[in-house]
Amino acid sequence: MTKQYELPPLPFGYEALEPIISREQLRLHHDKHHKAYVDKANELVGLLDEARKTGDKADIGSIARKLSFNAGGHVLHSLMWQNLRPPRNDNAPAGDLAQDLESDFGSIERFMSEFLEAATTIEGSGWAVVAYCPHLSRLIIEQIGNHNQFLVPNRMVILSLDMWEHAYYLDYRNDKQTYAKNCRQIINWEKVAKRNTALKGLYEEKAKENKTD
């Protein structure tokens, strides 16, 4: 059977993020919205495969655009679930990640201020992300419109925050500022730090290989 996209299970129970995110909000977000992106992406891949088998002409432009949207939504959501954990009032980056954030942004507080501003100033729907840029050898904050992370080539995302209304409206109505601010308490900085370390090591190794070629 052809491999398909799969909805990953949450790494915690539906109640684990309360009171920051309610179990009802989380269940709706994961079981309905994320699942819808997975199902649609698989449907679109199936349409392309079927057209290739039969020799029929497919509307490649339309399918490719929709596939980018739905597969992008799946990738970003899958990453975000791993970013989260039960609330901690003193939740903050530590170790090498904290040093990198201080070096690249001036301070942890400055980083958080810029990240939250990026999250709450997205025009329409989208994501705030922290990514490692190999060209600059540093961390950067970016906004992603809708789910189109593929528009940001060579940016390896280590932290993603969903700012679509479906991520918070049940709990916060239209108060996305409070939602984004409260999410600071549920970021799993250990997971973010592991991604950061792995990506830095990967690109440092590639840089060494390029020098010896």
Backbone as CSV, one residue per row, in Angstrom:
resi,resn,N_x,N_y,N_z,CA_x,CA_y,CA_z,C_x,C_y,C_z
1,MET,0.844,-1.204,0.000,0.000,0.000,0.000,0.876,1.249,0.000
2,THR,0.503,2.241,-0.798,1.260,3.489,-0.862,1.247,4.185,0.494
3,LYS,2.402,4.664,0.891,2.494,5.358,2.172,1.687,6.636,2.140
4,GLN,1.037,6.952,3.263,0.201,8.143,3.355,0.626,9.010,4.533
5,TYR,0.163,10.266,4.496,0.307,11.125,5.668,-0.547,10.542,6.797
6,GLU,-0.067,10.656,8.030,-0.794,10.127,9.173,-0.932,11.184,10.260
7,LEU,-2.089,11.215,10.886,-2.315,12.116,12.003,-1.567,11.580,13.218
8,PRO,-0.592,12.327,13.743,0.150,11.826,14.903,-0.677,11.950,16.176
9,PRO,-0.556,10.999,17.093,-1.255,11.166,18.370,-0.627,12.303,19.163
10,LEU,-1.419,12.938,19.991,-0.871,13.969,20.870,0.090,13.321,21.871
11,PRO,1.178,14.011,22.214,2.125,13.455,23.185,1.687,13.652,24.634
12,PHE,0.427,14.029,24.825,-0.130,14.286,26.152,-1.641,14.137,26.062
13,GLY,-2.321,14.101,27.221,-3.765,13.995,27.231,-4.436,15.301,26.857
14,TYR,-5.724,15.227,26.510,-6.452,16.424,26.094,-6.525,17.478,27.194
15,GLU,-6.442,17.047,28.449,-6.539,17.983,29.565,-5.193,18.557,29.983
16,ALA,-4.097,18.092,29.367,-2.752,18.400,29.862,-2.383,19.873,29.781
17,LEU,-2.960,20.614,28.855,-2.568,22.011,28.655,-3.483,22.996,29.373
18,GLU,-4.471,22.488,30.106,-5.356,23.382,30.860,-4.593,24.062,32.001
19,PRO,-4.921,25.318,32.342,-6.020,26.131,31.806,-5.647,26.974,30.592
20,ILE,-4.424,26.814,30.086,-4.005,27.639,28.942,-4.823,27.289,27.705
21,ILE,-4.967,25.996,27.439,-5.792,25.507,26.334,-6.710,24.422,26.891
22,SER,-8.003,24.593,26.724,-8.959,23.642,27.277,-8.959,22.339,26.493
23,ARG,-9.455,21.292,27.125,-9.520,20.000,26.443,-10.442,20.073,25.226
24,GLU,-11.520,20.856,25.326,-12.430,21.002,24.188,-11.729,21.673,23.008
25,GLN,-10.966,22.726,23.305,-10.228,23.426,22.254,-9.182,22.518,21.625
26,LEU,-8.463,21.783,22.454,-7.402,20.915,21.954,-7.972,19.766,21.135
27,ARG,-9.061,19.179,21.605,-9.680,18.072,20.871,-10.158,18.544,19.494
28,LEU,-10.795,19.703,19.459,-11.260,20.256,18.191,-10.093,20.534,17.250
29,HIS,-9.050,21.125,17.792,-7.888,21.501,16.984,-7.204,20.278,16.385
30,HIS,-6.929,19.290,17.240,-6.198,18.104,16.784,-7.082,17.142,15.983
31,ASP,-8.224,16.770,16.553,-9.044,15.709,15.966,-9.831,16.152,14.739
32,LYS,-10.120,17.442,14.641,-10.905,17.937,13.512,-10.048,18.704,12.497
33,HIS,-9.426,19.801,12.954,-8.693,20.657,12.017,-7.437,19.983,11.481
34,HIS,-6.584,19.485,12.371,-5.364,18.827,11.896,-5.721,17.615,11.040
35,LYS,-6.667,16.814,11.493,-7.069,15.630,10.730,-7.569,16.006,9.341
36,ALA,-8.258,17.121,9.236,-8.771,17.543,7.935,-7.633,17.824,6.957
37,TYR,-6.544,18.412,7.438,-5.390,18.661,6.561,-4.761,17.350,6.114
38,VAL,-4.658,16.391,7.025,-4.096,15.084,6.690,-4.956,14.381,5.637
39,ASP,-6.254,14.351,5.879,-7.160,13.668,4.950,-7.139,14.316,3.570
40,LYS,-7.141,15.644,3.530,-7.153,16.338,2.238,-5.839,16.142,1.498
41,ALA,-4.722,16.177,2.222,-3.423,15.961,1.570,-3.364,14.566,0.950
42,ASN,-3.850,13.564,1.674,-3.862,12.201,1.126,-4.782,12.093,-0.091
43,GLU,-5.906,12.768,-0.041,-6.828,12.769,-1.178,-6.162,13.368,-2.413
44,LEU,-5.437,14.459,-2.234,-4.789,15.131,-3.366,-3.667,14.285,-3.958
45,VAL,-2.870,13.661,-3.091,-1.827,12.761,-3.589,-2.462,11.611,-4.361
46,GLY,-3.594,11.120,-3.862,-4.304,10.047,-4.553,-4.791,10.462,-5.928
47,LEU,-5.259,11.696,-6.056,-5.708,12.197,-7.358,-4.560,12.219,-8.354
48,LEU,-3.393,12.657,-7.908,-2.231,12.691,-8.795,-1.796,11.289,-9.199
49,ASP,-1.767,10.373,-8.244,-1.362,8.990,-8.537,-2.332,8.333,-9.516
50,GLU,-3.627,8.577,-9.310,-4.632,7.974,-10.184,-4.519,8.522,-11.606
51,ALA,-4.287,9.820,-11.731,-4.143,10.423,-13.053,-2.923,9.865,-13.777
52,ARG,-1.856,9.604,-13.053,-0.649,9.033,-13.671,-0.889,7.604,-14.137
53,LYS,-1.682,6.866,-13.390,-1.970,5.478,-13.757,-2.852,5.409,-15.001
54,THR,-3.843,6.277,-15.061,-4.808,6.229,-16.161,-4.374,7.038,-17.376
55,GLY,-3.384,7.915,-17.171,-2.963,8.780,-18.259,-3.845,9.993,-18.439
56,ASP,-4.807,10.178,-17.542,-5.693,11.337,-17.636,-4.928,12.613,-17.297
57,LYS,-5.450,13.710,-17.803,-4.850,15.015,-17.507,-5.359,15.494,-16.150
58,ALA,-4.452,15.937,-15.278,-4.820,16.458,-13.964,-4.583,17.967,-13.932
59,ASP,-5.360,18.649,-13.126,-5.188,20.094,-12.942,-4.029,20.299,-11.967
60,ILE,-2.809,20.179,-12.497,-1.611,20.167,-11.655,-1.488,21.454,-10.839
61,GLY,-1.753,22.590,-11.457,-1.601,23.857,-10.750,-2.488,23.925,-9.520
62,SER,-3.748,23.566,-9.693,-4.686,23.615,-8.577,-4.342,22.590,-7.508
63,ILE,-4.034,21.366,-7.920,-3.732,20.301,-6.965,-2.449,20.611,-6.204
64,ALA,-1.434,21.094,-6.911,-0.156,21.393,-6.253,-0.316,22.494,-5.214
65,ARG,-1.116,23.498,-5.531,-1.353,24.591,-4.588,-2.085,24.087,-3.346
66,LYS,-3.106,23.282,-3.551,-3.873,22.743,-2.427,-3.037,21.762,-1.606
67,LEU,-2.186,20.999,-2.292,-1.336,20.045,-1.579,-0.328,20.776,-0.704
68,SER,0.244,21.852,-1.215,1.177,22.648,-0.417,0.496,23.178,0.834
69,PHE,-0.745,23.645,0.673,-1.496,24.193,1.805,-1.780,23.122,2.854
70,ASN,-2.311,21.988,2.429,-2.723,20.956,3.375,-1.545,20.187,3.960
71,ALA,-0.553,19.866,3.150,0.633,19.197,3.684,1.392,20.131,4.612
72,GLY,1.424,21.421,4.270,2.065,22.400,5.142,1.366,22.486,6.483
73,GLY,0.027,22.472,6.465,-0.720,22.478,7.713,-0.413,21.265,8.565
74,HIS,-0.294,20.108,7.932,0.038,18.873,8.655,1.429,18.957,9.286
75,VAL,2.409,19.411,8.525,3.786,19.490,9.028,3.890,20.454,10.202
76,LEU,3.298,21.628,10.068,3.401,22.640,11.125,2.652,22.219,12.390
77,HIS,1.487,21.599,12.229,0.763,21.120,13.398,1.534,19.994,14.093
78,SER,2.073,19.071,13.316,2.821,17.952,13.901,3.998,18.464,14.715
79,LEU,4.665,19.477,14.204,5.783,20.075,14.925,5.292,20.755,16.199
80,MET,4.178,21.479,16.113,3.709,22.229,17.266,3.317,21.323,18.432
81,TRP,2.657,20.197,18.147,2.274,19.319,19.267,3.499,18.897,20.069
82,GLN,4.619,18.700,19.395,5.846,18.330,20.092,6.450,19.515,20.847
83,ASN,6.046,20.730,20.469,6.553,21.943,21.130,5.913,22.180,22.494
84,LEU,4.796,21.490,22.765,3.973,21.855,23.916,4.085,20.861,25.065
85,ARG,3.778,21.343,26.264,3.776,20.509,27.464,2.893,21.190,28.518
86,PRO,2.598,20.508,29.632,1.770,21.125,30.683,2.344,22.450,31.171
87,PRO,1.494,23.376,31.601,1.926,24.737,31.961,2.956,24.777,33.087
88,ARG,3.875,25.747,32.967,4.847,26.059,34.012,4.957,27.578,34.104
89,ASN,4.780,28.106,35.301,4.854,29.560,35.473,6.250,30.102,35.201
90,ASP,7.280,29.315,35.530,8.660,29.767,35.355,9.278,29.206,34.078
91,ASN,8.447,28.899,33.101,8.909,28.261,31.876,9.802,29.196,31.061
92,ALA,11.016,28.761,30.742,11.949,29.613,29.997,13.030,28.757,29.349
93,PRO,13.614,29.221,28.257,14.734,28.508,27.639,15.921,28.444,28.600
94,ALA,16.754,27.422,28.415,17.936,27.272,29.261,19.091,26.724,28.424
95,GLY,20.268,26.673,29.013,21.427,26.053,28.379,21.861,26.728,27.094
96,ASP,22.273,25.898,26.122,22.786,26.420,24.851,21.730,27.207,24.088
97,LEU,20.466,26.770,24.179,19.404,27.499,23.481,19.277,28.906,24.032
98,ALA,19.302,29.044,25.340,19.217,30.372,25.954,20.387,31.243,25.516
99,GLN,21.571,30.664,25.437,22.743,31.421,24.993,22.587,31.873,23.551
100,ASP,22.061,30.994,22.692,21.852,31.363,21.289,20.815,32.476,21.162
101,LEU,19.744,32.383,21.932,18.705,33.418,21.880,19.242,34.756,22.377
102,GLU,20.033,34.723,23.425,20.628,35.959,23.938,21.604,36.552,22.926
103,SER,22.362,35.690,22.257,23.319,36.165,21.259,22.617,36.749,20.033
104,ASP,21.548,36.075,19.588,20.886,36.471,18.347,19.848,37.577,18.521
105,PHE,19.293,37.711,19.740,18.227,38.689,19.953,18.543,39.719,21.036
106,GLY,19.644,39.558,21.750,20.023,40.521,22.772,19.682,40.068,24.177
107,SER,18.536,39.386,24.338,18.120,38.851,25.632,16.943,37.920,25.417
108,ILE,16.643,37.085,26.416,15.492,36.196,26.330,14.201,37.005,26.260
109,GLU,14.129,38.050,27.085,12.915,38.863,27.092,12.703,39.563,25.759
110,ARG,13.793,40.026,25.152,13.676,40.667,23.838,13.194,39.652,22.799
111,PHE,13.726,38.451,22.858,13.279,37.397,21.946,11.791,37.136,22.113
112,MET,11.328,36.951,23.371,9.923,36.649,23.599,9.041,37.808,23.148
113,SER,9.482,39.032,23.375,8.717,40.196,22.947,8.556,40.216,21.433
114,GLU,9.643,39.942,20.712,9.584,39.939,19.247,8.748,38.770,18.730
115,PHE,8.872,37.609,19.371,8.117,36.436,18.934,6.617,36.663,19.118
116,LEU,6.229,37.217,20.269,4.816,37.466,20.519,4.270,38.555,19.601
117,GLU,5.087,39.547,19.298,4.643,40.578,18.358,4.454,39.999,16.964
118,ALA,5.374,39.124,16.559,5.228,38.464,15.260,3.949,37.637,15.219
119,ALA,3.654,36.965,16.328,2.467,36.112,16.390,1.180,36.920,16.288
120,THR,1.136,38.061,16.917,-0.120,38.820,17.020,-0.295,39.874,15.931
121,THR,0.655,39.989,15.025,0.523,40.965,13.935,0.401,40.294,12.568
122,ILE,0.173,38.986,12.567,-0.034,38.278,11.296,-1.302,38.795,10.631
123,GLU,-1.218,39.101,9.370,-2.389,39.558,8.625,-3.184,38.339,8.179
124,GLY,-4.398,38.198,8.699,-5.197,37.024,8.378,-4.776,35.835,9.214
125,SER,-4.641,34.682,8.574,-4.310,33.444,9.279,-2.865,33.050,9.019
126,GLY,-2.238,32.422,10.016,-0.868,31.990,9.811,-0.199,31.534,11.086
127,TRP,1.120,31.500,11.050,1.944,30.965,12.124,3.091,31.916,12.434
128,ALA,3.499,31.910,13.696,4.765,32.523,14.084,5.747,31.384,14.321
129,VAL,6.940,31.499,13.760,7.925,30.427,13.891,9.296,30.990,14.242
130,VAL,10.079,30.147,14.884,11.503,30.416,15.075,12.230,29.384,14.230
131,ALA,13.142,29.848,13.403,13.836,28.952,12.488,15.338,29.199,12.545
132,TYR,16.096,28.154,12.229,17.544,28.291,12.106,17.862,28.580,10.652
133,CYS,18.549,29.690,10.404,18.927,30.072,9.044,20.396,29.717,8.818
134,PRO,20.684,28.716,7.978,22.072,28.318,7.760,22.904,29.379,7.048
135,HIS,22.247,30.256,6.279,22.983,31.301,5.574,23.552,32.334,6.548
136,LEU,22.807,32.580,7.627,23.237,33.555,8.631,23.854,32.904,9.853
137,SER,23.702,31.566,9.946,24.178,30.812,11.119,23.597,31.389,12.409
138,ARG,22.282,31.591,12.398,21.625,32.166,13.561,20.137,31.850,13.519
139,LEU,19.469,32.115,14.641,18.030,31.946,14.735,17.317,33.207,14.284
140,ILE,16.177,33.030,13.623,15.386,34.156,13.155,13.910,33.880,13.448
141,ILE,13.131,34.940,13.578,11.686,34.853,13.766,11.013,35.205,12.449
142,GLU,10.012,34.412,12.055,9.318,34.676,10.809,7.824,34.442,10.977
143,GLN,7.053,35.065,10.111,5.629,34.796,9.993,5.405,33.919,8.765
144,ILE,4.509,32.971,8.904,4.129,32.120,7.778,2.655,32.352,7.492
145,GLY,2.352,32.821,6.304,0.961,33.020,5.930,0.278,31.692,5.669
146,ASN,-0.931,31.512,6.175,-1.668,30.256,6.044,-0.809,29.094,6.556
147,HIS,-0.468,28.142,5.680,0.412,27.039,6.072,1.617,26.937,5.138
148,ASN,1.931,27.996,4.440,2.873,27.902,3.327,4.322,27.977,3.775
149,GLN,4.731,27.015,4.621,6.109,27.014,5.085,7.089,26.697,3.969
150,PHE,6.599,26.150,2.862,7.484,25.838,1.757,7.948,27.092,1.023
151,LEU,7.362,28.238,1.376,7.819,29.499,0.806,9.070,30.009,1.522
152,VAL,9.526,29.270,2.540,10.682,29.696,3.324,11.769,28.623,3.188
153,PRO,12.390,28.515,2.023,13.374,27.456,1.813,14.607,27.636,2.691
154,ASN,15.189,26.509,3.091,16.402,26.501,3.915,16.209,27.166,5.268
155,ARG,14.971,27.261,5.713,14.693,27.722,7.065,14.154,26.524,7.827
156,MET,14.903,25.999,8.752,14.499,24.815,9.488,13.805,25.243,10.780
157,VAL,12.503,25.030,10.844,11.692,25.517,11.957,11.961,24.698,13.214
158,ILE,12.237,25.393,14.326,12.435,24.703,15.599,11.295,24.977,16.576
159,LEU,10.475,25.996,16.293,9.348,26.326,17.158,8.240,26.925,16.305
160,SER,7.020,26.415,16.464,5.896,26.944,15.689,4.717,27.204,16.610
161,LEU,4.006,28.305,16.358,2.812,28.646,17.127,1.688,28.979,16.156
162,ASP,0.620,28.200,16.230,-0.530,28.372,15.351,-1.318,29.611,15.768
163,MET,-1.476,30.549,14.834,-2.244,31.763,15.105,-3.513,31.831,14.259
164,TRP,-3.928,30.693,13.684,-5.247,30.633,13.075,-6.291,30.735,14.194
165,GLU,-7.461,31.285,13.879,-8.499,31.415,14.899,-8.926,30.063,15.462
166,HIS,-8.836,29.000,14.647,-9.273,27.695,15.154,-8.384,27.204,16.299
167,ALA,-7.210,27.816,16.490,-6.304,27.402,17.557,-6.698,27.956,18.918
168,TYR,-7.491,29.029,18.923,-7.745,29.688,20.210,-9.167,30.218,20.400
169,TYR,-9.993,30.254,19.351,-11.243,31.010,19.442,-12.209,30.439,20.478
170,LEU,-12.227,29.149,20.657,-13.134,28.545,21.629,-12.819,29.018,23.043
171,ASP,-11.535,29.206,23.344,-11.109,29.621,24.688,-10.978,31.132,24.838
172,TYR,-10.509,31.811,23.800,-10.145,33.227,23.930,-10.970,34.167,23.063
173,ARG,-11.910,33.622,22.313,-12.670,34.426,21.363,-11.697,35.167,20.433
174,ASN,-11.757,36.488,20.343,-10.871,37.204,19.419,-9.641,37.790,20.111
175,ASP,-9.370,37.356,21.336,-8.238,37.896,22.101,-6.969,37.084,21.832
176,LYS,-6.427,37.235,20.632,-5.248,36.453,20.277,-4.007,36.903,21.048
177,GLN,-3.998,38.135,21.539,-2.851,38.614,22.316,-2.705,37.815,23.609
178,THR,-3.811,37.586,24.320,-3.748,36.814,25.555,-3.405,35.360,25.274
179,TYR,-3.978,34.797,24.220,-3.650,33.418,23.825,-2.153,33.267,23.583
180,ALA,-1.582,34.139,22.764,-0.155,34.037,22.451,0.699,34.222,23.703
181,LYS,0.349,35.185,24.547,1.102,35.429,25.771,1.036,34.230,26.708
182,ASN,-0.151,33.632,26.843,-0.299,32.481,27.728,0.450,31.243,27.227
183,CYS,0.594,31.129,25.914,1.285,29.963,25.353,2.753,29.904,25.772
184,ARG,3.279,31.011,26.247,4.649,31.002,26.759,4.806,29.982,27.890
185,GLN,3.736,29.722,28.632,3.790,28.802,29.756,3.793,27.335,29.340
186,ILE,3.457,27.039,28.073,3.334,25.637,27.661,4.323,25.251,26.564
187,ILE,5.308,26.091,26.280,6.334,25.736,25.287,7.298,24.727,25.903
188,ASN,7.546,23.668,25.194,8.491,22.644,25.635,9.891,23.043,25.149
189,TRP,10.579,23.829,25.956,11.866,24.373,25.531,12.933,23.303,25.379
190,GLU,12.798,22.186,26.104,13.769,21.107,25.940,13.714,20.523,24.529
191,LYS,12.482,20.341,24.012,12.338,19.832,22.638,12.861,20.850,21.629
192,VAL,12.561,22.113,21.856,13.039,23.168,20.958,14.564,23.201,20.964
193,ALA,15.158,23.054,22.150,16.618,23.070,22.270,17.253,21.900,21.519
194,LYS,16.633,20.732,21.579,17.167,19.562,20.871,17.147,19.782,19.363
195,ARG,16.074,20.376,18.855,16.016,20.665,17.415,17.093,21.670,17.032
196,ASN,17.262,22.686,17.853,18.257,23.712,17.568,19.658,23.113,17.528
197,THR,19.980,22.292,18.503,21.299,21.652,18.560,21.514,20.750,17.359
198,ALA,20.496,19.962,17.012,20.618,19.035,15.887,20.829,19.778,14.572
199,LEU,20.094,20.871,14.354,20.214,21.608,13.105,21.552,22.330,13.002
200,LYS,21.988,22.913,14.097,23.297,23.564,14.087,24.388,22.559,13.752
201,GLY,24.313,21.372,14.368,25.305,20.339,14.100,25.270,19.877,12.662
202,LEU,24.041,19.749,12.103,23.886,19.312,10.720,24.540,20.292,9.765
203,TYR,24.286,21.573,9.934,24.810,22.565,9.002,26.296,22.838,9.224
204,GLU,26.753,22.697,10.434,28.186,22.822,10.680,28.939,21.686,9.992
205,GLU,28.347,20.492,10.020,28.966,19.347,9.353,28.954,19.530,7.835
206,LYS,27.856,20.062,7.313,27.779,20.317,5.872,28.800,21.367,5.455
207,ALA,28.979,22.385,6.289,29.947,23.427,5.981,31.353,22.844,5.907
208,LYS,31.670,21.933,6.802,32.979,21.276,6.797,33.155,20.447,5.535
209,GLU,32.107,19.743,5.152,32.181,18.914,3.944,32.396,19.771,2.703
210,ASN,31.719,20.912,2.642,31.857,21.799,1.484,33.270,22.363,1.367
211,LYS,33.913,22.582,2.494,35.275,23.117,2.488,36.264,22.091,1.972
212,THR,35.970,20.813,2.207,36.900,19.758,1.788,36.643,19.262,0.389
213,ASP,35.501,19.640,-0.218,35.174,19.179,-1.586,36.037,19.882,-2.636
